[in-house]
C-alpha cells in the first residue's frame, strides 16, 4: 500500500528528478558519492514508485511495511531523494546533506529521518540486517519483504556470503537482495581489485533464486522484482547491470566521482545532460 499509484509515464520524470536532487545535494555539500547514487536510480525508482514495495510514508513505522535497507550506505543521497519524493519528509531537508548536527547524514542513520530502516556505513552488513528483519517478521506473523541494495564491491565482504548461506538455510523467501553491478569500486574496476564472476553461479550455489536485468530499464527491474517476490521457498537476488554515474557522460567515464562531488562548473554541465534526457 502506498499513498499514490505511479504509472509508467511518471518513471522518466522521477528518475530525472532523483538525479537532479543527488546532483544538487552533493554539489552543495561539496562531498558525497554522486556516481554511486546515479547508478542505482532506476532500481530505487522501481522499489518506491513502481509498485514493488508496500509502505505508508505518513506512517513510517507501519508494522506491515516492506523494509528497504541501503547496504551501500554511501548512496545515501539517492535514498534521501527517494524518501522525500515519496512524502516521508519535506524536500527542503535535502539541503542539509552532510551539515553538522543535520539528520541528513553522509550515510543513513536509523531514527534520524523517517523511512531510514538501518544505519549503514561499513559495507557488507545490510544483507544480515535484512535477514534479521525477515526472520523477526516470521516469528511475529508479519508478511513483509525486506529488500537489500548492495554494491558490487561490497560483495567482496565475507559477511555478505555468511548472510547468503544463512538465508538459504532458513528459507528466507521474503528476503530479496539487489546488486548494483556497475563494475567499479572506489579504487577501480571490480575485476582488477577482486573479481566476482561467475557471480550468478555463486549465488545459485548458495541456494538463491537469481534474476538478471539491465538496471536502467525501470519497467524490467519492476518485472524481475515482482517475480522474485513470488518465490515460495528461496531468497531472491537481482543482479542489476548498471553504469556507474549513469546520466552524466563525463561522470560515467571516470570512476573518481565515486567519492567526489562535482564542482559548480561540472554540475552546470551535468544539469544540462540530465534535463536533456528527460
Steps between C-alpha positions, in 0.01 A plus 500: 500500500631843402329838505530552127509254212765603249459404137758422234485849357624648829811287539713703258427825680562336838841363397591843359395675819686254721820554303457875522445475876815290537696749294378803694548336840856381445611814317364722775666287766826481306525132584316173460469218250319618188596225255410219742163665552436560128553135410216376721234760417279272291526224761377727778235646269367148442486430873330818617308613192446181300262318730763256627510606867216549744540807719315793654709813506255663745544198729868404466483243782201312356572142614401342167727721288769354279849590616761659276858475620761705318801282571717713268450785742719744308209533253305678774421803278289270281314358799429846640380629164264203459361525854435869450325444167294222660378740768693394809635849571516844333714534191677797659672260744726386216683833522646388833702208363822453698448809714608483863216382727280433197289181485594477131831330565757390244392141570153397620439499875193322631242716683653828386267522199167324443529213256863417578487139617864438593830670569746420223858615465727197512425286198387139507251522786170574328414149386538371856274778622241419234511133595441595862198707399350211305560242773359740760194550284456126473503466880238772543275388215574795271495459123737775389800473268845648555685641199875550539693709247868406492794628302709266288823587681314429821458139389870451569410509871484165679194595703294520180565132433435398859160668476438341161568155643280562805212640292495191284516268802204672666304521171465876540284540191395852599857625474592654166850623432586735216853555372576829330748340262667807350837320474699763692594566859682795653848392391417376151342215304352215703671233291839656573456544875326167575294339226146382582425283200341256458269709718166342414631148537642581844166624634315208346750263662410661833136407441354826373267561208678749274374735230703742286385824343615817327495723804396817320180354356252586776221286360726196470632548854143512631409182314799309635444616857133407487601155377742458791229606747303192397779248568346257753813340644825684427646844567526701179778699342484749215827575323442840343755586233550875528732783399685684773407867477208429266348813349810720481748405229821627660407344835428167329850517348693556823464291815665769717153650545421200721584717800547847356237768454485696176627855489242773431622517139475124454159499666371754249601268215354200677171680560464564128564135416253370756222735396558443128444125544159539665 
